[in-house]
Amino acid sequence: MNVRWKGLSGSTLKLIAIVSMLIDHVAAAVIVRVLYAGHWTEQLYQIYRVMRSVGRIAFPIFCFFLVEGFEHTRDRKKYALRLFLFALISEIPFDLAFSAEILEVQYQNVFFTLLIGLITVMAFHAAEEKKEWNPVVRVVLLALIVAAGMGIALFLKTDYDAKGVMAILLLYVFRKKRSMQILAGCLFFSWWELPALAAFFLLACYNGTRGLRMKYFFYVFYPAHLLLLYAVCLLMGTAGIPAV
Protein backbone atom coordinates (compact mmCIF):
# COMPACT_ATOMS: atom_id res chain seq x y z
CA MET A 1 0.00 0.00 0.00
CA ASN A 2 1.34 3.42 -0.97
CA VAL A 3 1.50 5.95 1.86
CA ARG A 4 1.61 9.55 0.72
CA TRP A 5 4.07 11.80 2.55
CA LYS A 6 2.13 14.70 4.03
CA GLY A 7 4.97 16.60 5.63
CA LEU A 8 5.44 17.62 9.26
CA SER A 9 2.85 19.44 11.33
CA GLY A 10 3.63 22.33 13.63
CA SER A 11 3.26 20.19 16.74
CA THR A 12 5.61 17.55 15.34
CA LEU A 13 8.27 20.16 14.63
CA LYS A 14 7.85 21.69 18.09
CA LEU A 15 8.22 18.27 19.71
CA ILE A 16 11.38 17.66 17.68
CA ALA A 17 12.70 21.01 18.92
CA ILE A 18 11.80 20.17 22.52
CA VAL A 19 13.53 16.78 22.36
CA SER A 20 16.56 18.42 20.74
CA MET A 21 16.65 21.05 23.48
CA LEU A 22 16.37 18.39 26.19
CA ILE A 23 19.31 16.45 24.71
CA ASP A 24 21.32 19.67 24.58
CA HIS A 25 20.52 20.61 28.17
CA VAL A 26 21.29 17.14 29.53
CA ALA A 27 24.76 17.62 28.07
CA ALA A 28 25.09 21.28 29.09
CA ALA A 29 23.78 20.93 32.65
CA VAL A 30 24.52 17.34 33.68
CA ILE A 31 27.31 15.79 31.62
CA VAL A 32 29.48 18.90 31.65
CA ARG A 33 29.40 18.92 35.47
CA VAL A 34 30.61 15.32 35.47
CA LEU A 35 33.48 16.40 33.22
CA TYR A 36 34.26 19.41 35.43
CA ALA A 37 34.18 17.19 38.52
CA GLY A 38 37.21 15.35 37.20
CA HIS A 39 35.53 12.30 35.65
CA TRP A 40 36.83 13.22 32.21
CA THR A 41 37.05 10.55 29.52
CA GLU A 42 37.42 11.04 25.79
CA GLN A 43 34.30 8.96 25.16
CA LEU A 44 32.16 11.03 27.53
CA TYR A 45 33.49 14.25 26.05
CA GLN A 46 32.60 13.09 22.52
CA ILE A 47 29.10 12.16 23.69
CA TYR A 48 28.82 15.67 25.17
CA ARG A 49 29.85 17.25 21.86
CA VAL A 50 27.39 15.18 19.82
CA MET A 51 24.54 16.01 22.19
CA ARG A 52 25.32 19.74 22.02
CA SER A 53 25.33 19.54 18.23
CA VAL A 54 21.93 17.83 18.24
CA GLY A 55 20.70 20.62 20.46
CA ARG A 56 21.42 23.23 17.79
CA ILE A 57 18.28 22.07 15.96
CA ALA A 58 15.95 23.58 18.54
CA PHE A 59 16.48 27.33 18.38
CA PRO A 60 15.81 27.89 14.63
CA ILE A 61 12.53 25.96 14.98
CA PHE A 62 11.49 28.08 17.96
CA CYS A 63 12.36 31.24 15.99
CA PHE A 64 10.33 30.03 13.02
CA PHE A 65 7.24 29.38 15.12
CA LEU A 66 7.65 32.68 16.93
CA VAL A 67 7.24 34.35 13.53
CA GLU A 68 4.30 32.05 12.74
CA GLY A 69 2.78 33.02 16.06
CA PHE A 70 3.23 36.71 15.27
CA GLU A 71 1.44 36.20 11.97
CA HIS A 72 -1.49 34.20 13.30
CA THR A 73 -2.09 35.19 16.91
CA ARG A 74 -5.22 37.21 17.61
CA ASP A 75 -3.52 39.35 20.25
CA ARG A 76 0.18 40.09 19.84
CA LYS A 77 0.37 42.02 23.11
CA LYS A 78 -0.92 39.00 25.04
CA TYR A 79 1.59 36.84 23.17
CA ALA A 80 4.42 39.14 24.30
CA LEU A 81 3.07 39.21 27.85
CA ARG A 82 2.98 35.41 27.95
CA LEU A 83 6.62 35.23 26.85
CA PHE A 84 7.57 37.80 29.49
CA LEU A 85 5.75 35.90 32.22
CA PHE A 86 7.48 32.62 31.41
CA ALA A 87 10.82 34.37 31.00
CA LEU A 88 10.48 35.46 34.62
CA ILE A 89 9.24 32.04 35.78
CA SER A 90 12.09 30.27 33.98
CA GLU A 91 14.95 32.45 35.19
CA ILE A 92 15.54 30.77 38.56
CA PRO A 93 15.35 27.22 37.09
CA PHE A 94 17.69 28.37 34.30
CA ASP A 95 20.20 29.85 36.74
CA LEU A 96 20.13 26.78 38.98
CA ALA A 97 20.60 24.42 36.05
CA PHE A 98 23.51 26.26 34.49
CA SER A 99 25.06 28.60 37.05
CA ALA A 100 24.39 26.74 40.32
CA GLU A 101 22.92 29.95 41.73
CA ILE A 102 19.35 30.93 42.57
CA LEU A 103 19.66 34.18 40.63
CA GLU A 104 22.53 35.07 38.34
CA VAL A 105 22.51 38.12 36.06
CA GLN A 106 25.30 37.28 33.64
CA TYR A 107 23.23 35.07 31.34
CA GLN A 108 19.44 35.08 30.79
CA ASN A 109 17.16 32.31 29.51
CA VAL A 110 15.96 31.94 25.92
CA PHE A 111 12.46 33.26 26.65
CA PHE A 112 14.01 36.71 27.01
CA THR A 113 15.59 36.35 23.56
CA LEU A 114 12.27 35.27 22.05
CA LEU A 115 10.49 38.15 23.80
CA ILE A 116 12.98 40.74 22.55
CA GLY A 117 12.74 39.20 19.08
CA LEU A 118 8.95 39.42 19.13
CA ILE A 119 8.91 43.04 20.32
CA THR A 120 11.50 43.95 17.68
CA VAL A 121 9.38 42.29 14.99
CA MET A 122 6.28 44.14 16.26
CA ALA A 123 8.11 47.47 16.02
CA PHE A 124 9.60 46.56 12.63
CA HIS A 125 6.15 45.62 11.32
CA ALA A 126 4.61 48.87 12.59
CA ALA A 127 7.30 50.91 10.81
CA GLU A 128 6.82 48.89 7.60
CA GLU A 129 3.13 49.78 7.63
CA LYS A 130 3.87 53.51 7.51
CA LYS A 131 3.81 53.66 3.71
CA GLU A 132 3.08 57.38 3.76
CA TRP A 133 6.39 58.17 5.44
CA ASN A 134 9.47 59.34 3.57
CA PRO A 135 11.32 56.18 2.37
CA VAL A 136 14.64 57.37 3.79
CA VAL A 137 13.05 58.01 7.19
CA ARG A 138 11.47 54.55 7.15
CA VAL A 139 14.76 52.84 6.28
CA VAL A 140 16.60 54.70 9.03
CA LEU A 141 13.87 53.84 11.52
CA LEU A 142 13.91 50.16 10.53
CA ALA A 143 17.69 50.08 10.96
CA LEU A 144 17.39 51.70 14.39
CA ILE A 145 14.74 49.16 15.43
CA VAL A 146 17.00 46.27 14.41
CA ALA A 147 19.98 47.81 16.19
CA ALA A 148 17.92 48.45 19.33
CA GLY A 149 16.61 44.87 19.48
CA MET A 150 20.05 43.37 19.01
CA GLY A 151 21.59 45.85 21.45
CA ILE A 152 19.07 45.05 24.19
CA ALA A 153 19.72 41.32 23.82
CA LEU A 154 23.46 41.94 24.07
CA PHE A 155 23.05 44.22 27.08
CA LEU A 156 20.86 41.73 28.94
CA LYS A 157 23.14 38.84 27.90
CA THR A 158 20.30 36.62 26.79
CA ASP A 159 20.73 33.13 25.38
CA TYR A 160 21.78 33.54 21.71
CA ASP A 161 21.93 37.33 22.37
CA ALA A 162 21.93 39.62 19.30
CA LYS A 163 22.33 36.71 16.88
CA GLY A 164 19.07 35.23 18.12
CA VAL A 165 17.18 38.48 17.56
CA MET A 166 18.67 38.81 14.08
CA ALA A 167 17.66 35.24 13.24
CA ILE A 168 14.06 36.02 14.21
CA LEU A 169 14.07 39.19 12.11
CA LEU A 170 15.43 37.38 9.06
CA LEU A 171 12.76 34.71 9.30
CA TYR A 172 10.17 37.46 9.64
CA VAL A 173 11.42 39.48 6.65
CA PHE A 174 11.32 36.43 4.35
CA ARG A 175 8.15 34.91 5.84
CA LYS A 176 6.08 35.33 2.66
CA LYS A 177 8.17 32.85 0.68
CA ARG A 178 9.26 29.67 2.46
CA SER A 179 12.16 28.88 0.12
CA MET A 180 13.70 32.32 0.67
CA GLN A 181 13.04 32.09 4.41
CA ILE A 182 14.88 28.77 4.61
CA LEU A 183 17.73 30.00 2.43
CA ALA A 184 18.17 33.14 4.55
CA GLY A 185 18.13 31.06 7.72
CA CYS A 186 20.68 28.60 6.35
CA LEU A 187 23.04 31.36 5.23
CA PHE A 188 22.80 33.15 8.57
CA PHE A 189 23.28 30.09 10.79
CA SER A 190 26.05 28.67 8.58
CA TRP A 191 28.07 31.75 9.56
CA TRP A 192 28.20 30.72 13.23
CA GLU A 193 26.35 27.46 13.99
CA LEU A 194 26.53 24.82 11.27
CA PRO A 195 24.64 22.01 13.09
CA ALA A 196 21.59 24.28 13.17
CA LEU A 197 21.18 23.84 9.41
CA ALA A 198 19.48 20.50 10.07
CA ALA A 199 16.55 22.49 11.50
CA PHE A 200 15.91 24.11 8.14
CA PHE A 201 15.70 20.75 6.40
CA LEU A 202 12.92 19.89 8.87
CA LEU A 203 11.24 23.28 8.40
CA ALA A 204 11.22 22.70 4.65
CA CYS A 205 8.93 19.73 5.41
CA TYR A 206 6.42 21.86 7.33
CA ASN A 207 2.95 21.33 5.89
CA GLY A 208 1.34 24.38 7.46
CA THR A 209 -0.97 22.43 9.77
CA ARG A 210 -1.14 22.87 13.54
CA GLY A 211 -1.24 19.19 14.49
CA LEU A 212 -1.76 18.45 18.18
CA ARG A 213 -2.93 21.29 20.39
CA MET A 214 -0.02 21.95 22.74
CA LYS A 215 -0.13 25.73 23.21
CA TYR A 216 1.30 25.77 26.73
CA PHE A 217 3.36 22.58 26.65
CA PHE A 218 6.66 24.26 25.76
CA TYR A 219 6.05 27.12 28.16
CA VAL A 220 5.66 24.70 31.07
CA PHE A 221 8.22 22.17 29.86
CA TYR A 222 11.05 24.70 29.70
CA PRO A 223 11.29 25.63 33.41
CA ALA A 224 10.13 22.16 34.52
CA HIS A 225 12.87 20.26 32.69
CA LEU A 226 15.52 22.68 33.95
CA LEU A 227 14.43 22.05 37.53
CA LEU A 228 14.48 18.31 36.88
CA LEU A 229 18.02 18.48 35.49
CA TYR A 230 19.14 20.46 38.53
CA ALA A 231 17.54 17.80 40.76
CA VAL A 232 19.54 15.14 38.90
CA CYS A 233 22.70 17.14 39.59
CA LEU A 234 21.75 17.34 43.27
CA LEU A 235 21.39 13.57 43.41
CA MET A 236 24.76 13.15 41.68
CA GLY A 237 26.43 15.58 44.07
CA THR A 238 27.52 17.93 41.24
CA ALA A 239 24.89 20.68 41.64
CA GLY A 240 27.38 23.07 43.24
CA ILE A 241 29.58 23.09 40.14
CA PRO A 242 28.63 25.85 37.62
CA ALA A 243 27.96 24.41 34.18
CA VAL A 244 29.01 27.62 32.42
N, C-alpha and C positions, 0 to 999 in steps of 0.2 A: 504494500500500500504506500502510495506517495504522500509524504507529509510536506505541506508547503511551509516554507520558512516565513514567519510573520514578523520577524524583528524582535527587538527588546522593548518592553514597556518601561514607563518611568519608574515604577516600583521595583522592577528587576534591576535596573541600573543603580537605583539608590541602595538596594541591598548589596549589590556588588561593591559599591563605594564603602558601605558600612563595614563589610567583611574585610576589605582592603585596609581600611583605617584601623580596625581591630588588630590585624596582623602587624601593622606598622607600630602600633602603640604597645603591643606585647614586647616587641623588640626594643622599642625606645624607652619603656618604663621598667620592664622586668629583666630582660636578658642583659641589657647594658649594665645594670646594677651588679649582676653576677660577674660580668667581666671586670667592672671597677673594683669589686670585692677581692679580686686576685685569683678568681677561678678561670683564668684566661686559657682557652685552647684555640687553635687555628680553626677547628671544625665549628666550634660555637660562634666564633667571630664571623665565619663565612655564612652561617645560618642567619646571624644578625643582619648582615649586609643584604642578603636575599630578601629577608622580610621587610627591611626598610625600602628596598626597591619596589616590592609589591605594593607597599603603602602609598607610593607616588600616584597610583591610579585614582585615589579617592578625591583629592582636591579639585582637579579639573571637572569631575562629574558634579561635585557640589556647586562649583561656579556656574556650570551650565544650567543646573536646575534653579539656581538663584535667579538667573536671567529669565528662565521660563516662568518662575513665580512672579517676577516683576511684570511680565507681559499678561499673565492670566489672573492674578489675584484681584479680588473686588475692592480691596482696601489696602493700598500700599503702605499707608501710615501704620496700620495694625500689623502688617507684615514686619515692618522695621521695629516696632515696639516688641513684637514677639522675639525677634533676634536679640534685641537689647536685653530683655528679661533673661533669656537663657544664656547670654554671655555672662551676665552677673552670676547666675546660678552655677555655671560651669567653672568659674574662675578658681574657687577653692579646690574642687576636685582636680582641676588641671595643675594647679601649683603643687598639691600633694603628690600627684603622680609623677611629675617631672622635676620638681625643685626640692621636694621633701620639706616644704614649708607650707603653713596654712595660707599665707598670703605673700606673694612675691611679685614685685612690680616690674621686673626686668624682661618679662616675656608673657604676652597675653594670649588667651585661647582663640581658636579659629573663628568662633562666633563673632568676635570683635572685627575680624577681617571681613567676614561676610556682611556684617552690619555696615561697616564703612563703605564697602563696595556697593551695597544697595543704595545707601544715601547718595553716593557719588553718581550712580546711574540715574537716580531720581532727579538730581540737580542737572545732570547732563541732558536728560530728556526734556526737562523744562526749558532749558536754554535752546535746544534744538527746535522747540515748538514756536519760538519767537521769530517767525519768518519775516515779520515786518521790520525787524531790527537791521541796522547796517551790518553787512556780511563780515566786515573786518572786526566790528565790535563782538559779534557772535563768536567768531573764531578765537579771539583773545579770551573771551569769557569761558569758552569750552576748555581752552588750554589751562586756564586758571583753576577750573573745577577739577580737572585731572590732576594737576599739580597739588591741589589742596588735599584731595583724597589720598594720594600716595604719600604726601607729607605727614598727614595725620597718622596713617598706619605705621610709618617709620618712627614717628615721635612716640607713639604708644607701644611700639615694639611688639606688634601683633604677629601671630603665626603667619608666615608667608609675607608679612609686611607689605611694602609698596608693590612688590611683584604680584602678590595676590590680588590687590585692587586693580592693577593694570590688566591682569588676566580676565577679571570680571568685565571690565570695560571693553576689552577686545571682543569678547563673546557677545556683549550687548550690541556693539557697533555692527557686527556682521550677522546679527540674529535673523535677518530676513532671508538669508540664503545659507542653508546648512553646509554646503560644500565649502563656501568661503569661510564660514565660522570655524569649521574643523581645520582648514588650512591655516588660518590665522593662529588658532590655538596651538597647532603642531609647531609652527615656526617660532612662536613665542617660547613655548616650553622647551624646545630643542636647544635654545640658547642657554638654559640653566638647569634643566631637569629632564634628561632624556627618558628615563623610565615612565614618565607621565604620559608619553605619547601613546601608550597602550590604551589609555582612557579614551582617546579620540577615535580609535578603531571601534570601541564599544559604542561611543556616542553616534558614530556613523550608522549603527544598527538600530538606533532609536526609531520606533514606529509612531511616535506621537500620541500614544495612548497612556492613560494614567496607570492602569493595572490595579493592584491592590490599594485600598485606601489605608495610608499609613502616615497621615499628616504630621502627627506628633511623635512618631516612633524615633526618628533621628534626634529630635530635640531632647527626648528623655534618655535615649541610649547614650548620648555623648557624655554627660556628667556621670551617669550610672556606671558605664564601663570603666571610666577613669577611677572612680572610687573602688571598684572591684579590683582593678590592677594594683592600686595602692594597698588594698587589703592582702593581696597575694604577696606583695613585697614585705608587709608586716609579718606574715606567717613565715617567710623565708629569712627574716632577720636582716633584710637589706634596705628597709624603708628609709633609714636615716642617711643613705647615700644619695646625693643629688644625681639625677639622670642626665642633666645638662650642665 
